[in-house]
Amino acid sequence: MSTSATTNPTGGAGTAEPVGTNRWYLSSAPMLRALLHLCVPMAAAMVVSAVYNVVNAGFIGSLHDSALLAAVTLGAPLLAVVMAVGGMFGVGGGALISRLLGATEHDPTQAGQIRRVSSFALWGSVVTGAAISVVGLVLLDPLVSLLGADSAAAPATRAFVGTLLVFVPVFAAAFCLEQLVRAEGAARQVMTALVVSTVANVVLDVLFILVLHRGVAGAALAMGLSNVVTVVYLAGWLHRSSQHVRLSPRWFTLSSTVLRPVLGVGVSELFQASFLVVTSLVLNNLAATYGDTALAAMGVAVRVAQVPEFLVMGVTLGVLPLFAYAYGKGDRERLASALRVSAITVGSIVLVSAATAVVLREQLVSAFTADRAVLAVGVTVLTAQVVAMVANGFAGLLTSYFQATGRTVPAIVMSTAQGVLFVPVVLAGHVWFGLPGIIWSLTVSEGVVLVVGIALWFGYRRSIDRGLAEGSPERAEAALEQADA
């Protein structure tokens, strides 16, 4: 097999990685090939997941009960909590693992830390998820009320949310494992796991919803069991194929050298998902004042908009390990090239997708509902969603860049800015413009977040350059602490 020698810009000799391996794509592959390898499988997996969400809405919609569709919409914040838990450990751990892998090109001793990071990330997510599951089940009725369910939607919401809560540790572990596998550049394996899980989910939907008539509880049960498939597949792949990642509890540690960098970056993901919960709660409670029609319309439109949004997320999430590896290696030129090419890719996707969705918005929404009232609101929601997607795509890319380089302050600011801005914007929109003000509030806040992100990028460029000059995650973190002080 042919090899490609890498060169460390700090002067040390890099390791020779076999062409075509996951490590080669992170280390020295041509940038376009690296992005295709990392981002296309992630984008494909995201689109498959988005298509599933649409199909799932179709299964629920076939029962001809708007309260059931409203229950699925109201339950979305719980899934955001799961992403918050899995993301805090998975994104923080994955970013550190990629940086450590890059650092091993000039400091092989960093490899031993990877097993501790991966074990801490997985078991931290499982234990935290289990705690949330127990608390949520004990406080199920108050939680359903908090989610915004009225008397008509409360029974279905209770069934949906109660079933989801049982599987929170599984959801958290699945999301965390996705990040750990991606940290090694194995995007295809993550795609395979998500596709297999989605197929299993659809099959189980047919069984539980259409055959056994379990309604929204059946939809939640299908979702939970399909994530068990994801956990088994990804954990098995890491056990068989990973050179450094270890999932055994015996490698679990609470050492500050693991906790600080993992949770330092992971907390930004936690804040982002937590504010998504706040955003959804505020949005659902305000929209509920306009009846189940508004909630159902939002549920349909959001699912349609998820297809292009997940394409963008495939790029912004897929490129994070490349950013982190280049940073840990100290490769300034590769890091800059990755940011430039991924920004061009995101811009192309969002502009084409937004234009298409705006032009065909009526046809897209009408494909999932014949209710004229739902259609009218859904068209407006879809338009606002795709316009917001343009700003959100670039903001997400900058957030990944900050997370990959271990910049906790700007990562946290980016993650919290949307939630902090959204609440006053949506309340003002509700008072001044009614339902249209609620629908367009997310678009306004996303635009402001992008402006904040660009300002932070300019402000932290010198700090990132200093970290690159250090040539290792540990020394880079020390340089960052001095800069922040």
N, C-alpha and C positions, 0 to 999 in steps of 0.2 A: 504493500500500500504506500502510495506517495505521501510525503509529509510536507508541512509548511513551517519553517522556522520563524519564530516570532522574536522581535527585538524590543527590549524594555527601554523606553526613552530616558530613563534615569541612569542608564549606563550598565545595568546588570543584564546578564544573558537570560533570555526567555526560554521556556520549554518548547520543544517541538511537538505540536499537536497534529495527529493524523487528520488529513483533509476529509471533511464530511462528518466528523464527529460533532457532538453537541458542544464540546469545549472549544473546538476549532472555530465554530460560528461565533462564539463569544470573544475569542482571542484575536483572530487574525483574518477571518474570511472577508472578502470584499463586502463593503457596506450593504449594497443592494441585496446580495445573497443572504447576508446575516439577517436583514430585516424581513426578507421573504420567509426565511426559516423560522424566525421567532414570532412574527406577527400574523402571517397568513393562517397558520393553524389556530392561533388564538382568535382571530377574527371569525374564522369559519365556525369554531366552537361557540363563540358568542352568538352568531347568527342562528345556529341550530337551537341554542337555548331560547333566543327571542322567538323563533318560529314555534317552539314548543309552547311558550307562554301564550301565543296567539291561538294555537290549537287547543290548549287547556281552557282558554276562555270560550272557545267554540264548544267544547264538551259541556262546560257549565251552562253556556247559553242555550244549548239544545234542550235544557230542562225548562226553558221559558219562564224563568223566575228571576226578576231583576234583583231581588234581595240576595240571591246566591252570588250574582256577579258583584254586588256591592260588598258582600262578605269577603270575597277574594281580594278586592281592592283595599278594604279596611285591614286585612291581614298583612299587607305588604310591609308595614313598618317592622313587624316581627322578623321578617327575613332580613331587613336592614340591620337589626340587632345582631343576627347571626353573622352577617358580613362584618359587622364591627368587631366581634370577638375573633372570628377566624382571620380577619384582616390585620388586627393588631399584632397577632403572633406570626401569621404567615407572611405578610408583607415586610414587617420588620425583620423577621428571621431570614426570609428569602433575599432581601437586599443585602444583609450582612454576609450571607453565604456567598453570594456572587462577588462581593468585594473581597472576601477572603480567598476565593478561588483565583481572582486576579492577582492578589498579593502573593500567592504561592509561586508565581512565575519568577519572583526574585527572593522569596522568603518561604521555603517549603515547610517551616515549622508552623505556619498558620493553618495547615490542613487539620491538625488535631482539634482545633477549636470548632470546626464545622460540625462534628458529631454532637458536641454539647449544644450548639445553637439549634440544630434540627430537633433534637429530643425535647429541649425546653419549649420550642415553638409548638410542637404537636401536643404534648401533654398539658401544656399551659392552656391551649385552646379547648381541649376536652374537659378539663376540670372546671374552667370558667363557664363553658357551655352547660355543664351539668348543674352548676349552681343557678344559672339563669332559668334552666328548665324547671327546677324544683320551686323556685320563688314564683315563677309565672303560673304554674299549675295551682299553687296555693292561693294566689290572688287572681284567679282566672276571671271571675265576674267583674271586679273593678277594672281589670285590664281591658276587657271587652268594651266597657263603657268609655274608658280613656281613649280607645281607638276610634271612637265616634259612632259606634253602632246605635241606631235608634231601635225602638221596640220591634219593628218589622224585621230588621236585619240582625238583631242580637242573637237569636237561636243559631242561625247559620254561621255567624261569626264566631260564636263560642265553640261550635263543633270544629270549624276550620283551625282556629288558633290553638285550641286545646290539643288537637292531634299534632300540629306543628311543634308545639312545645316539647312533646315527648322526644322528638328527634333533634333538638337543638345541639346536643353534643356531637351528633353525626354530621349535621350541617357545618358546624364550626371546624371539625376535623377535616372534612372534605375540602372546604375552602382553603384551610391552612396548607394541606398537602399539595393542592394545586400550585401554590406559590413556591413551595419547597422544590417541587419538580421543575418548575419554570426557572428557578434560580440556577439550575445546571444547564439551561439552554434547551431542555427537552420539551419544547412546545408541542411537538407532534404527539407525545405521550399524553399530555394534558388534553389535547383535542380528542384523542381516541377515547379517553376516559369520559369526557363530557358527552361525546356522541353516543357511546354505549349507554351511559346513564340516561340520556334523553330518550333513546329508543325504549329502554326499560320503563321509563316514566309513562310514555304513551301507551304501551301495552298494559301497564297497571291501571292507567286511567280508564281504558276500555273495560277492564275487569271490574274495578271498584265503582265506577260511575254508571256505565251503561249496562253491565251485567248484574252486579250485586246491588246497584241503586243506593250507594252510600253517599251520594251528593258531594258537598264540599269537603266533608270528612274523608271521603274516598280520594279526592284530589290531593289532600294533604298527606294521606297515608302513602299514596303512590310517589309523591315527591320525597318523602322520608326514606322509603325503601330503595328508591333509585340512587339516593346519595350514599347508601350503604355500599352499593355497587361501585361508586366512585372511590370510596375509601379503600375498599379491598383491592381494586385495580392499582391505584397509585402507590399504596403502601407496598404491595407486592413488587411493583416495578422498582421502587427505591431499594428494596431489600436485595433484589437480584442484580441490579445494574449500577447502582451508585457506588463510586469509589470512596466517598468521604461521608455522605449523609447516613446517620444512624437514628433509628426511631425507638430503640429499646429504652425503657425507663431508667436503666442503669446508667445512662449517660446524662440523665436529667441533672441540672445544676441551677442554683440560684446565685451563682457568682456574678458580681457586678460587671465583669468583663463581658458577660452575655446579656444580663438584664438591661444595662444602660443602652447599648446600641440597638438592641431588638425593640425594647419598649419606647426608646427615644424616637425612633422612626414609626413604630407601630401605633403609637398614640395618635399620630396624625390621621391614620386610617380609622382609628376608633372614633375620633372627633368627627371626621367626615361622615361616617355611617350614622353616628349618634345624631348629628344635626339633620341627616336625611330623615331619621325617625321623627324629630321635632317638626321638620318641614311637612312630612306626610300627615302627622297628627293635626297640625294647624290647618293644612289644606283640606283634609277629610272633614274636620269639624265645621269649617266654614262652608265647604261645598254641600255638606249634609243639610244646611239650612235651606238649600234649593231643591231638596228631595233626592230620591234614589236615581232619578233620571240623570242628574248631573254627575253623581258618583259613577253610574254605569258608563256614561259617555267618557269620563276621564279614564276609566279602566280600559276601555277599548282603544282609545286614542293613544294612551301611553304604551300599550302593547305594540301597536303598529309602529310607533316612533322608535321602539327599542331596536328594530332591525338595523337602521343606520347608526344608532347610538352604539350598539354592540360592535359594529365594524370599527368605529373609532376607538372604543375601549380595547379592542384586539390589538391595535397599534400602541396605544399609550401603556397598556399593561405588558404587552409583549416585548417592548423595547427596554423596560426597566432593568432586566438582568444585564443587558448589553451596556447600559449606562454604568451600572454598579461595577461590572467586571473591568471596564476601561478605567474607571476611577481608582479601584483597588490596585490595578496594575500600574497606574501612573501614566496612562497613555492619553495625553492631552489631545492629540490630533484625532484619535479614534472617538473620543467622547464628543468633541465638537462636531465631527462628521455625523455621528449617530443622531445628535439633536437636530442638525440641519435637515437631514434626509427624512427623518420621522415627522418633522414639522411640515415639510412639503407634502408628505403622504396624507397627514391628517387634514391639511387644507383642501386637498383634492377631494377627499372622501366627503367632507362636510358640505362643501359647496355643491357638488353634484347631487348628493342625497337630499339636501335641503330644497334645491330647485325642483327635483322630481316630486318630492312629497307635497310641496306647496301646489304644484300644478295638478296633481292627481289626488288631492286630499279628499274630495267627495267620494270618488270611486273607492279609495282605500277604506274609508270608514264605513261606507254603505255595504261593503263586502261582509261585515260582521254584525250588522244590525239593520232591521227594516223599520225601526221606530223613528219617525221623523223628528221627534223632539230630541232623542239621543243623538241622531245624526247631526242636527244643527249645532249642538254643543260640542260634539266630538270633532267636527271639522275645525272649529276654532281652537280647541285644545291641541290638535295635531299641528296646526300652523305655528302656534306658540312654542310647542315642543321642538320642532325642527329648527326654528330660528335660534332658540336657546342652545341647541346642539352645536352650532358654529362656535360660540364662545366657550362652551363647556369642553369641546375637543381640545382646544389649545390650552385651556386652564388645566385639564387633566394631564396633558403632556408635561407641563411645567411642574405639576405636583409630583409626577413620577421621577422627574429629574432631580428634584430636591430630596425625595426619599432615597433614591439610588445613591446619591452622594453624601447621605447622612446628615443633611441640613435640616435639623429638627425644627428650628424656629420658623423658617419660611414654609416648610411642609405643614406645620400646624396652622399657621396663618391662612394658607390656602384652603385647608380642610375645614376651618371654622368660619371663614369669611362668608361663604354662601348662606349658612344657617343664620349667622348673626344679621346679615343684611336682609334675608328673606322675610323674617317675621315682621319687622316694621313695614316692609314694602307690601306684603300681602294684606296686612291689616289696613293700611292706607288705601290699597286698591279696592278692598271690600267695602270700605266706607264711602269712597268717592265714586267708584265705577260699578259696584256690584259684582256679579259673576265674571264679566270680562276682566275686571281688575284682578280677581283672584287668578284667573287663567294666565294672564300675561305677567304676573309678578315674578315668576321664576325666570322668565326671559330677561327682565330688567336686572335682577340680582346676578345672573350669570355673566352679563356683560361687565358689571362692575368688578366681579371677581377676576376676570381676565385682565383688566387694567391693573389691579393689585398685583397679580402674578407677574406681569411684565416689569413692573417697578421693582419687585423683589428679585427678579432675575438679574437686572442691572446692578442692584445693590449687593448681591452675593457673588458676583462673578470673580472678584479678587480673592474672596475667601476660598472659593472652590479651586482657583488656580494655586493657592498656597497648599491646599490639601493634595492636589495632584503632584506638586513638587516633593511632598514628603514620601510618596510612593508606597504607603501602606495604610490600611484602615486605622490601625491604632495611632500611628503618628499623625494621620490626618485628623482624627478626632481630637487629639491634643491641640493641634493647630487651630481647630475650630473653636474649642473652648477658650483659648487665648483670644481669638478674634472677637467672640461674643462678649468676653469679659471687658 
